[in-house]
Amino acid sequence: MDRRTLVARLREVVGAPHVLTRPEDLVVYEQDAFLVAHASPDIVVLPGAAAEVGTVIALARAAGVPVIARGAGTGLNGGSIPVAGGLMLVLTRMNRILEIDARSRLAVVEPGVVNIDLSAASARDGLFYAPDPGSQGVSTIGGNVGNNAGGPHCLAYGVTGNHVLGMEVVLSSGEIMTVGSPAVDAPGYDLAGLLVGSEGTLGVITRITVRLLRQAEAVRTLLAVFETIDDASQTVSEVIAAGIVPTAMEMIDAVVMRAVEAAIHAGYPADAGAVLLIEVEGHVQALPGLMERIAAVAKRHRPRVLRQANSARERELLWKGRKEGAGALGRLAPSYYLHDGVVPRTKLPEVMAKVAAIARTHGLVIGNLFHAGDGNLHPTILFDPRQPGMLARVVQAGEEILRACVAAGGSITGEHGVGIEKREYMRWLFTEADLQAMRRVKDAFDPTGLLNPGKLLPDVMSSGAQADVKSPAFSVRPRAGLWS
């Protein structure tokens, strides 16, 4: 099938306005929030229903064209960058909340539903959707599922996969399959669990059933100000070691605090070494005692200030500083590279010192705002891409940070996924036998290799859709000749 025929068939399926082929339209979809790589799709299709997704995928398969699913484009690993060109399925039109069952505490949504909109819609029933990535005001549930997104409150509530009960998914053949169940212990293989975090490499998710939680009776938020990152890091480890599991424990360093205060005025001291934002939820009578226990641990590490938010407005402002911290860094540099590694909590002081040393070695500024409670680091490397050689230095520094995380007993990702950014780093964690087992799973779901090629697993590309993804600069050049 040639390109012209494919485009005509696609327009018949979804309507001409929902098939984009002009370069000026395609440029919007060249990049996600992974700001160090880009590549253009050949066609963008915006389907409105699962049946349309199935037909589009079947047509693409018949033409031998790669298919890349995309939500809001907030991913931070290049997972929706079309490294082999091809057809991009943008699922933002499929944005309906189909059902909220307050009695069963579950919701059924289409993949294009924005994360925070689900919590807003369920709030009238006293419920909320727990996964809360920093992009929750923009990112979609489908994208969150694809990357198994987390967020500040995953310390207590877990990541996206802990809240997915089932889903409808379109396979590479165009067949529609339903996996999972609202039942607590559904028999058979956990295919829903397999698809969570698969980054669009096994199928395209078109409907998701998720668990909702009851809103807490009371919430308390504490701002703990420290002179050094080391003192803040020690506090994190000791709070958890004391048997206290806050809902969230977020750390923000001096670089980020200065940017946040200039942009947002959240009430952070711009001259401190680090702050912890610690939140607990539960019964109103229990929280004062819990906060006292946390404060007692923090006082062992010489905090400058321990301040509890006294109103909903003050709490919202503290959290606004955390949620919008990455955006505030735009005041300091034209671009940034936000990393995602994990270390054991006890290794936080050691690894944070290594991050600072890496910044000095490469002459870079690195800001840190991250989920300290579960050791999920987000070193954010600030840079000007116009400077010759700068991007290579930035990517090299990022690789050294991830190596430090792995050496400390951690991982290359906590919630952002693998994408193109870290697929070769998978070899640091897994043997070739491990990777071959994963490839066999990929082959079982996607025998043609056309679903999001070049992502997640090293050296997994379909024979007809090779791409050149260069390291360290992640230069992506899709090859021509996808259609006969």
TORROTI-335687 format. One record per residue (C-alpha): residue number from 0; residue in three letters; chain; x, y, z. Coordinates in nm, 2 decimals. Each point is the difference from the previous one (the first is absolute). Example, Ala and Ser with C-alpha at 12.3 -4.5 7.8 and 13.67 -1.06 7.14 Angstrom:
BEGIN
  nr rest kette     px     py     pz
   0  ALA     A   1.23  -0.45   0.78
   1  SER     A   0.14   0.34  -0.07
//
This chain:
BEGIN
  nr rest kette     px     py     pz
   0  MET     A   0.00   0.00   0.00
   1  ASP     A   0.15   0.33  -0.10
   2  ARG     A  -0.01   0.32   0.21
   3  ARG     A  -0.28   0.17  -0.20
   4  THR     A  -0.22  -0.31   0.03
   5  LEU     A   0.06  -0.03   0.37
   6  VAL     A  -0.08   0.36   0.07
   7  ALA     A  -0.33  -0.03  -0.20
   8  ARG     A  -0.10  -0.31   0.19
   9  LEU     A   0.08   0.17   0.33
  10  ARG     A  -0.21   0.30  -0.08
  11  GLU     A  -0.29  -0.23  -0.08
  12  VAL     A   0.04  -0.15   0.35
  13  VAL     A   0.04   0.30   0.23
  14  GLY     A  -0.10   0.29  -0.23
  15  ALA     A   0.23   0.23  -0.20
  16  PRO     A   0.04   0.27   0.28
  17  HIS     A   0.15  -0.27   0.22
  18  VAL     A   0.28  -0.11  -0.23
  19  LEU     A   0.30   0.24  -0.01
  20  THR     A   0.27  -0.02  -0.27
  21  ARG     A   0.12   0.36  -0.06
  22  PRO     A   0.35   0.07   0.14
  23  GLU     A  -0.13   0.30   0.20
  24  ASP     A  -0.25  -0.22   0.17
  25  LEU     A   0.24  -0.29   0.06
  26  VAL     A   0.26   0.22   0.17
  27  VAL     A  -0.21   0.02   0.31
  28  TYR     A   0.04  -0.37   0.06
  29  GLU     A   0.38  -0.02  -0.06
  30  GLN     A   0.08   0.02   0.37
  31  ASP     A  -0.13  -0.08   0.35
  32  ALA     A   0.13   0.14   0.33
  33  PHE     A   0.34  -0.18  -0.07
  34  LEU     A   0.16   0.32  -0.13
  35  VAL     A   0.32  -0.15  -0.14
  36  ALA     A  -0.14  -0.19  -0.30
  37  HIS     A  -0.26   0.04  -0.27
  38  ALA     A  -0.13  -0.18  -0.32
  39  SER     A  -0.30   0.05  -0.21
  40  PRO     A  -0.28  -0.24  -0.07
  41  ASP     A  -0.11  -0.05  -0.36
  42  ILE     A  -0.37   0.00   0.09
  43  VAL     A  -0.20   0.10   0.31
  44  VAL     A  -0.34  -0.15   0.06
  45  LEU     A  -0.24   0.11   0.28
  46  PRO     A  -0.25  -0.28   0.05
  47  GLY     A  -0.33   0.04   0.19
  48  ALA     A  -0.08  -0.36   0.10
  49  ALA     A   0.16  -0.34   0.06
  50  ALA     A  -0.14  -0.14  -0.32
  51  GLU     A   0.17   0.28  -0.19
  52  VAL     A   0.33  -0.08   0.18
  53  GLY     A  -0.03  -0.36  -0.10
  54  THR     A  -0.07   0.08  -0.37
  55  VAL     A   0.29   0.25  -0.01
  56  ILE     A   0.24  -0.25   0.15
  57  ALA     A  -0.11  -0.27  -0.24
  58  LEU     A   0.06   0.23  -0.30
  59  ALA     A   0.34   0.11   0.13
  60  ARG     A   0.10  -0.37   0.04
  61  ALA     A  -0.11  -0.08  -0.35
  62  ALA     A   0.21   0.29  -0.12
  63  GLY     A   0.30  -0.10   0.22
  64  VAL     A  -0.01   0.34   0.17
  65  PRO     A   0.10   0.05   0.37
  66  VAL     A  -0.27   0.12   0.24
  67  ILE     A   0.09   0.22   0.29
  68  ALA     A  -0.27   0.08   0.26
  69  ARG     A   0.01   0.35   0.17
  70  GLY     A  -0.20   0.17   0.27
  71  ALA     A   0.08   0.36   0.11
  72  GLY     A   0.37  -0.03  -0.09
  73  THR     A   0.11   0.06   0.36
  74  GLY     A   0.23  -0.31   0.01
  75  LEU     A   0.36   0.06   0.10
  76  ASN     A   0.17  -0.29  -0.17
  77  GLY     A  -0.07   0.05  -0.37
  78  GLY     A  -0.25  -0.28   0.01
  79  SER     A  -0.23   0.16  -0.25
  80  ILE     A   0.27   0.13  -0.23
  81  PRO     A  -0.04  -0.18  -0.34
  82  VAL     A   0.36  -0.12  -0.04
  83  ALA     A  -0.09  -0.20  -0.31
  84  GLY     A  -0.26   0.25  -0.14
  85  GLY     A  -0.33  -0.16  -0.07
  86  LEU     A  -0.35   0.06   0.13
  87  MET     A  -0.07   0.17   0.33
  88  LEU     A  -0.33  -0.07   0.18
  89  VAL     A  -0.09   0.30   0.21
  90  LEU     A  -0.26  -0.11   0.25
  91  THR     A  -0.11   0.34   0.15
  92  ARG     A  -0.34  -0.01  -0.17
  93  MET     A  -0.08  -0.31   0.20
  94  ASN     A  -0.05   0.20   0.32
  95  ARG     A  -0.32  -0.11   0.16
  96  ILE     A  -0.05  -0.12   0.35
  97  LEU     A  -0.24  -0.28  -0.08
  98  GLU     A  -0.10  -0.10   0.36
  99  ILE     A   0.07   0.08   0.36
 100  ASP     A  -0.13  -0.27   0.23
 101  ALA     A   0.01   0.15   0.35
 102  ARG     A  -0.13  -0.31   0.17
 103  SER     A   0.27  -0.22  -0.15
 104  ARG     A   0.26   0.28   0.00
 105  LEU     A   0.10  -0.03  -0.36
 106  ALA     A  -0.01   0.20  -0.32
 107  VAL     A   0.01  -0.09  -0.37
 108  VAL     A   0.18   0.25  -0.22
 109  GLU     A   0.13   0.05  -0.35
 110  PRO     A   0.37   0.04  -0.03
 111  GLY     A  -0.01   0.37  -0.08
 112  VAL     A  -0.16   0.10   0.33
 113  VAL     A   0.23   0.25   0.18
 114  ASN     A   0.12  -0.14   0.33
 115  ILE     A  -0.12   0.28   0.22
 116  ASP     A  -0.35   0.01  -0.17
 117  LEU     A  -0.07  -0.35   0.14
 118  SER     A   0.06   0.11   0.36
 119  ALA     A  -0.21   0.31  -0.06
 120  ALA     A  -0.29  -0.20  -0.14
 121  SER     A   0.02  -0.26   0.28
 122  ALA     A   0.03   0.27   0.28
 123  ARG     A  -0.38   0.04   0.02
 124  ASP     A  -0.01  -0.35   0.13
 125  GLY     A   0.28   0.05   0.25
 126  LEU     A   0.24  -0.19  -0.21
 127  PHE     A   0.33   0.07  -0.19
 128  TYR     A   0.24  -0.17  -0.24
 129  ALA     A   0.33  -0.04   0.18
 130  PRO     A   0.28   0.00  -0.26
 131  ASP     A   0.10   0.37  -0.02
 132  PRO     A   0.30   0.06  -0.24
 133  GLY     A   0.14   0.35  -0.01
 134  SER     A  -0.17   0.04  -0.34
 135  GLN     A  -0.34  -0.11   0.13
 136  GLY     A  -0.17   0.32  -0.12
 137  VAL     A   0.09  -0.09  -0.36
 138  SER     A   0.10  -0.37  -0.02
 139  THR     A  -0.25  -0.27  -0.09
 140  ILE     A  -0.10  -0.31   0.17
 141  GLY     A   0.10  -0.21  -0.30
 142  GLY     A   0.35   0.15   0.00
 143  ASN     A   0.03  -0.05   0.37
 144  VAL     A  -0.09  -0.37  -0.04
 145  GLY     A   0.25  -0.04  -0.29
 146  ASN     A   0.29   0.13   0.22
 147  ASN     A  -0.13  -0.12   0.34
 148  ALA     A   0.01   0.35   0.13
 149  GLY     A   0.04   0.09   0.36
 150  GLY     A   0.00   0.33   0.18
 151  PRO     A   0.06   0.16   0.34
 152  HIS     A  -0.27  -0.21   0.17
 153  CYS     A   0.11  -0.34  -0.13
 154  LEU     A   0.20  -0.04   0.32
 155  ALA     A  -0.32  -0.09   0.17
 156  TYR     A  -0.23  -0.09  -0.29
 157  GLY     A   0.22  -0.17  -0.25
 158  VAL     A   0.05   0.07  -0.37
 159  THR     A  -0.25  -0.02  -0.29
 160  GLY     A   0.02  -0.38  -0.02
 161  ASN     A  -0.13  -0.03   0.35
 162  HIS     A  -0.32   0.16  -0.11
 163  VAL     A  -0.08  -0.16  -0.34
 164  LEU     A  -0.26  -0.27   0.02
 165  GLY     A  -0.04  -0.07  -0.37
 166  MET     A   0.01   0.14  -0.35
 167  GLU     A  -0.10  -0.03  -0.36
 168  VAL     A   0.29  -0.02  -0.23
 169  VAL     A   0.05  -0.02  -0.38
 170  LEU     A   0.26  -0.25  -0.11
 171  SER     A   0.23   0.04  -0.29
 172  SER     A  -0.24  -0.20  -0.22
 173  GLY     A  -0.28   0.25   0.07
 174  GLU     A  -0.18  -0.24   0.22
 175  ILE     A  -0.16   0.14   0.32
 176  MET     A   0.07  -0.18   0.32
 177  THR     A  -0.12   0.05   0.36
 178  VAL     A   0.23  -0.09   0.28
 179  GLY     A  -0.02   0.02   0.38
 180  SER     A  -0.31   0.01   0.22
 181  PRO     A  -0.15   0.21   0.28
 182  ALA     A   0.00  -0.32   0.20
 183  VAL     A   0.27   0.00   0.27
 184  ASP     A   0.15  -0.34  -0.10
 185  ALA     A  -0.08  -0.06  -0.36
 186  PRO     A   0.14  -0.34  -0.12
 187  GLY     A   0.25  -0.04  -0.29
 188  TYR     A   0.30   0.20  -0.11
 189  ASP     A   0.02   0.36   0.11
 190  LEU     A   0.00   0.15  -0.35
 191  ALA     A  -0.11   0.34   0.13
 192  GLY     A   0.30   0.01   0.22
 193  LEU     A   0.22  -0.10  -0.30
 194  LEU     A  -0.14   0.29  -0.21
 195  VAL     A   0.05   0.26   0.27
 196  GLY     A   0.34   0.16  -0.07
 197  SER     A   0.03  -0.16  -0.34
 198  GLU     A   0.03   0.34  -0.17
 199  GLY     A  -0.22  -0.09  -0.29
 200  THR     A   0.22  -0.28  -0.12
 201  LEU     A  -0.25  -0.28   0.06
 202  GLY     A  -0.33   0.17  -0.09
 203  VAL     A  -0.20   0.32   0.00
 204  ILE     A  -0.22   0.05   0.30
 205  THR     A  -0.35   0.14  -0.07
 206  ARG     A  -0.18  -0.04   0.33
 207  ILE     A   0.12  -0.03   0.36
 208  THR     A  -0.18  -0.10   0.32
 209  VAL     A   0.17   0.15   0.30
 210  ARG     A  -0.04  -0.01   0.38
 211  LEU     A  -0.11   0.31   0.18
 212  LEU     A   0.07   0.07   0.37
 213  ARG     A  -0.19   0.17   0.27
 214  GLN     A   0.12   0.36   0.08
 215  ALA     A   0.18   0.03   0.33
 216  GLU     A  -0.18   0.14   0.30
 217  ALA     A   0.29   0.24   0.07
 218  VAL     A   0.33   0.11  -0.15
 219  ARG     A   0.31   0.16   0.16
 220  THR     A   0.29   0.14  -0.20
 221  LEU     A   0.34   0.09   0.16
 222  LEU     A   0.28   0.21  -0.15
 223  ALA     A   0.34  -0.10   0.15
 224  VAL     A   0.29   0.23  -0.09
 225  PHE     A   0.36  -0.13   0.02
 226  GLU     A   0.34   0.16  -0.06
 227  THR     A   0.12  -0.30  -0.20
 228  ILE     A  -0.14  -0.27  -0.23
 229  ASP     A   0.18  -0.25   0.22
 230  ASP     A  -0.20   0.10   0.30
 231  ALA     A  -0.33  -0.02  -0.19
 232  SER     A   0.10  -0.34  -0.15
 233  GLN     A   0.08  -0.14   0.35
 234  THR     A  -0.34   0.11   0.12
 235  VAL     A  -0.17  -0.18  -0.28
 236  SER     A   0.17  -0.33   0.08
 237  GLU     A  -0.06   0.03   0.38
 238  VAL     A  -0.37   0.09  -0.04
 239  ILE     A  -0.07  -0.32  -0.20
 240  ALA     A   0.23  -0.21   0.23
 241  ALA     A  -0.22   0.12   0.29
 242  GLY     A  -0.29  -0.18  -0.15
 243  ILE     A  -0.17   0.33  -0.12
 244  VAL     A  -0.12  -0.01  -0.36
 245  PRO     A  -0.11   0.35  -0.10
 246  THR     A  -0.23   0.05  -0.30
 247  ALA     A   0.28   0.20  -0.17
 248  MET     A   0.36   0.10   0.07
 249  GLU     A   0.14   0.24  -0.26
 250  MET     A   0.34   0.16  -0.01
 251  ILE     A   0.09   0.33  -0.17
 252  ASP     A   0.35   0.14  -0.02
 253  ALA     A   0.14   0.35   0.00
 254  VAL     A   0.01   0.03  -0.38
 255  VAL     A  -0.36  -0.08  -0.04
 256  MET     A  -0.11   0.20   0.31
 257  ARG     A   0.15   0.32  -0.14
 258  ALA     A  -0.18  -0.05  -0.34
 259  VAL     A  -0.33  -0.09   0.17
 260  GLU     A   0.01   0.30   0.23
 261  ALA     A   0.07   0.24  -0.29
 262  ALA     A  -0.29  -0.15  -0.20
 263  ILE     A  -0.26  -0.12   0.24
 264  HIS     A   0.07   0.15   0.35
 265  ALA     A  -0.09  -0.33   0.17
 266  GLY     A   0.16   0.09   0.33
 267  TYR     A   0.33  -0.20  -0.03
 268  PRO     A   0.31   0.16   0.15
 269  ALA     A   0.22   0.07  -0.30
 270  ASP     A   0.32  -0.01   0.21
 271  ALA     A  -0.04  -0.35   0.15
 272  GLY     A   0.18  -0.31  -0.12
 273  ALA     A  -0.32  -0.22  -0.04
 274  VAL     A  -0.36  -0.03   0.12
 275  LEU     A  -0.22  -0.30   0.06
 276  LEU     A  -0.37   0.02  -0.07
 277  ILE     A  -0.15  -0.27   0.22
 278  GLU     A  -0.37  -0.09  -0.01
 279  VAL     A  -0.21  -0.23   0.21
 280  GLU     A  -0.37  -0.10  -0.03
 281  GLY     A  -0.24  -0.19   0.22
 282  HIS     A  -0.24   0.05   0.29
 283  VAL     A   0.01   0.35   0.14
 284  GLN     A   0.07  -0.12   0.35
 285  ALA     A   0.31  -0.20  -0.10
 286  LEU     A   0.18   0.26  -0.21
 287  PRO     A   0.13   0.23   0.27
 288  GLY     A   0.19  -0.28   0.17
 289  LEU     A   0.13  -0.12  -0.33
 290  MET     A   0.13   0.34  -0.09
 291  GLU     A   0.17   0.03   0.34
 292  ARG     A   0.18  -0.33  -0.07
 293  ILE     A   0.12   0.12  -0.34
 294  ALA     A   0.11   0.33   0.15
 295  ALA     A   0.20  -0.18   0.27
 296  VAL     A   0.19  -0.19  -0.26
 297  ALA     A   0.07   0.31  -0.21
 298  LYS     A   0.13   0.19   0.31
 299  ARG     A   0.29  -0.25   0.02
 300  HIS     A   0.13   0.16  -0.32
 301  ARG     A   0.01   0.36   0.09
 302  PRO     A  -0.30   0.14  -0.20
 303  ARG     A   0.00   0.38  -0.03
 304  VAL     A  -0.38   0.00  -0.01
 305  LEU     A  -0.29  -0.25   0.05
 306  ARG     A  -0.32   0.17  -0.12
 307  GLN     A  -0.34  -0.17  -0.04
 308  ALA     A  -0.24   0.14  -0.26
 309  ASN     A  -0.28   0.17   0.20
 310  SER     A  -0.26   0.02  -0.28
 311  ALA     A  -0.10  -0.16  -0.32
 312  ARG     A   0.13   0.30  -0.19
 313  GLU     A   0.35  -0.03   0.16
 314  ARG     A   0.01  -0.37  -0.07
 315  GLU     A  -0.10   0.06  -0.37
 316  LEU     A   0.28   0.26  -0.03
 317  LEU     A   0.26  -0.23   0.14
 318  TRP     A  -0.11  -0.28  -0.24
 319  LYS     A  -0.01   0.25  -0.29
 320  GLY     A   0.36   0.07   0.05
 321  ARG     A   0.08  -0.37  -0.02
 322  LYS     A  -0.23  -0.08  -0.30
 323  GLU     A   0.12   0.30  -0.20
 324  GLY     A   0.36  -0.02   0.10
 325  ALA     A   0.12  -0.15  -0.33
 326  GLY     A  -0.17   0.28  -0.20
 327  ALA     A   0.15   0.26   0.23
 328  LEU     A   0.34  -0.12  -0.10
 329  GLY     A  -0.06   0.15  -0.34
 330  ARG     A   0.10   0.33   0.16
 331  LEU     A   0.35  -0.13   0.04
 332  ALA     A   0.07  -0.16  -0.34
 333  PRO     A  -0.15  -0.04  -0.34
 334  SER     A  -0.04  -0.38   0.04
 335  TYR     A   0.04  -0.28   0.25
 336  TYR     A   0.04  -0.38   0.01
 337  LEU     A  -0.21  -0.15   0.28
 338  HIS     A   0.13  -0.34   0.11
 339  ASP     A  -0.17  -0.28   0.19
 340  GLY     A   0.20  -0.24   0.21
 341  VAL     A  -0.07  -0.20   0.31
 342  VAL     A   0.23  -0.07   0.30
 343  PRO     A  -0.06  -0.16   0.34
 344  ARG     A  -0.10   0.27   0.25
 345  THR     A   0.31  -0.08   0.21
 346  LYS     A   0.22   0.09  -0.30
 347  LEU     A  -0.16   0.35  -0.06
 348  PRO     A   0.28   0.20   0.17
 349  GLU     A   0.27  -0.20  -0.19
 350  VAL     A  -0.17   0.03  -0.34
 351  MET     A  -0.09   0.36   0.04
 352  ALA     A   0.36   0.08   0.07
 353  LYS     A   0.10  -0.19  -0.32
 354  VAL     A  -0.26   0.21  -0.20
 355  ALA     A   0.16   0.32   0.13
 356  ALA     A   0.35  -0.13  -0.10
 357  ILE     A  -0.12  -0.10  -0.35
 358  ALA     A  -0.14   0.36  -0.04
 359  ARG     A   0.34   0.14   0.10
 360  THR     A   0.19  -0.23  -0.23
 361  HIS     A  -0.20   0.10  -0.31
 362  GLY     A  -0.04   0.36   0.10
 363  LEU     A  -0.38  -0.03   0.01
 364  VAL     A  -0.28   0.13   0.23
 365  ILE     A  -0.22  -0.28   0.13
 366  GLY     A  -0.32   0.06   0.19
 367  ASN     A  -0.17  -0.27   0.21
 368  LEU     A  -0.37  -0.03   0.08
 369  PHE     A  -0.10  -0.36   0.06
 370  HIS     A  -0.20  -0.26   0.19
 371  ALA     A   0.24  -0.05   0.29
 372  GLY     A  -0.22  -0.24   0.19
 373  ASP     A   0.04  -0.28  -0.25
 374  GLY     A   0.35   0.11  -0.12
 375  ASN     A  -0.13   0.10  -0.34
 376  LEU     A   0.25   0.27  -0.12
 377  HIS     A  -0.06   0.26  -0.27
 378  PRO     A   0.33   0.18  -0.06
 379  THR     A  -0.08   0.28  -0.25
 380  ILE     A   0.29   0.11  -0.21
 381  LEU     A  -0.03   0.36  -0.12
 382  PHE     A   0.16   0.09  -0.33
 383  ASP     A   0.01   0.22  -0.31
 384  PRO     A  -0.03  -0.23  -0.31
 385  ARG     A   0.15   0.28  -0.22
 386  GLN     A   0.34  -0.05   0.16
 387  PRO     A   0.23  -0.23  -0.21
 388  GLY     A   0.05  -0.33   0.17
 389  MET     A  -0.24   0.07   0.28
 390  LEU     A  -0.25  -0.27  -0.07
 391  ALA     A   0.26  -0.27   0.00
 392  ARG     A   0.13   0.12   0.34
 393  VAL     A  -0.36   0.00   0.14
 394  VAL     A  -0.08  -0.35  -0.12
 395  GLN     A   0.34  -0.13   0.13
 396  ALA     A  -0.07   0.15   0.34
 397  GLY     A  -0.35  -0.16   0.00
 398  GLU     A   0.15  -0.34  -0.08
 399  GLU     A   0.25   0.04   0.29
 400  ILE     A  -0.29   0.08   0.23
 401  LEU     A  -0.19  -0.31  -0.10
 402  ARG     A   0.32  -0.21   0.04
 403  ALA     A   0.03   0.14   0.35
 404  CYS     A  -0.36  -0.10   0.08
 405  VAL     A   0.06  -0.36  -0.13
 406  ALA     A   0.33  -0.03   0.19
 407  ALA     A  -0.19   0.10   0.32
 408  GLY     A  -0.25  -0.29  -0.05
 409  GLY     A  -0.26   0.20  -0.18
 410  SER     A  -0.15   0.02  -0.35
 411  ILE     A   0.01   0.21  -0.32
 412  THR     A  -0.37   0.11   0.04
 413  GLY     A  -0.26   0.03   0.26
 414  GLU     A  -0.30   0.14  -0.19
 415  HIS     A   0.10   0.16  -0.33
 416  GLY     A   0.05  -0.33  -0.18
 417  VAL     A   0.28  -0.10  -0.24
 418  GLY     A  -0.09   0.13  -0.35
 419  ILE     A   0.29   0.07  -0.23
 420  GLU     A   0.19   0.17   0.28
 421  LYS     A   0.09  -0.30   0.21
 422  ARG     A  -0.06  -0.30  -0.22
 423  GLU     A   0.38  -0.08  -0.03
 424  TYR     A   0.03   0.05   0.38
 425  MET     A  -0.23  -0.30   0.05
 426  ARG     A   0.31  -0.21  -0.05
 427  TRP     A   0.13   0.14   0.33
 428  LEU     A  -0.28  -0.17   0.19
 429  PHE     A  -0.09  -0.31  -0.20
 430  THR     A   0.19  -0.29  -0.15
 431  GLU     A  -0.03  -0.09  -0.36
 432  ALA     A  -0.22  -0.29   0.10
 433  ASP     A  -0.23   0.24   0.18
 434  LEU     A  -0.02   0.23  -0.30
 435  GLN     A  -0.06  -0.30  -0.23
 436  ALA     A  -0.30  -0.10   0.21
 437  MET     A  -0.13   0.36  -0.03
 438  ARG     A   0.05  -0.01  -0.37
 439  ARG     A  -0.20  -0.32  -0.03
 440  VAL     A  -0.29   0.17   0.18
 441  LYS     A   0.03   0.29  -0.25
 442  ASP     A   0.00  -0.25  -0.29
 443  ALA     A  -0.31  -0.18   0.13
 444  PHE     A  -0.20   0.33   0.02
 445  ASP     A   0.15   0.17  -0.30
 446  PRO     A   0.16  -0.25  -0.24
 447  THR     A   0.05   0.26  -0.27
 448  GLY     A   0.19   0.23   0.24
 449  LEU     A  -0.20   0.31  -0.13
 450  LEU     A  -0.13   0.12   0.34
 451  ASN     A   0.21   0.28   0.13
 452  PRO     A   0.33  -0.14  -0.14
 453  GLY     A   0.33   0.09   0.16
 454  LYS     A  -0.13   0.05   0.35
 455  LEU     A   0.04  -0.17   0.33
 456  LEU     A   0.21  -0.30  -0.10
 457  PRO     A   0.35   0.03  -0.15
 458  ASP     A   0.04  -0.10  -0.36
 459  VAL     A  -0.37  -0.07  -0.06
 460  MET     A  -0.10   0.15  -0.33
 461  SER     A  -0.21  -0.14  -0.28
 462  SER     A   0.21  -0.09  -0.31
 463  GLY     A  -0.20   0.24  -0.21
 464  ALA     A   0.03   0.30   0.23
 465  GLN     A   0.36   0.04   0.11
 466  ALA     A   0.10   0.33   0.16
 467  ASP     A   0.32   0.16   0.10
 468  VAL     A  -0.01   0.12   0.36
 469  LYS     A   0.34   0.13   0.08
 470  SER     A   0.15   0.02   0.35
 471  PRO     A   0.08   0.22   0.17
 472  ALA     A  -0.19   0.27  -0.18
 473  PHE     A  -0.31  -0.21  -0.08
 474  SER     A   0.01   0.12  -0.36
 475  VAL     A  -0.30  -0.17  -0.17
 476  ARG     A  -0.01  -0.04  -0.37
 477  PRO     A  -0.29  -0.21  -0.14
 478  ARG     A   0.08  -0.18  -0.32
 479  ALA     A  -0.20   0.03  -0.32
 480  GLY     A  -0.17  -0.27  -0.19
 481  LEU     A  -0.27  -0.11   0.25
 482  TRP     A  -0.25  -0.05  -0.28
 483  SER     A   0.04  -0.21  -0.31
//
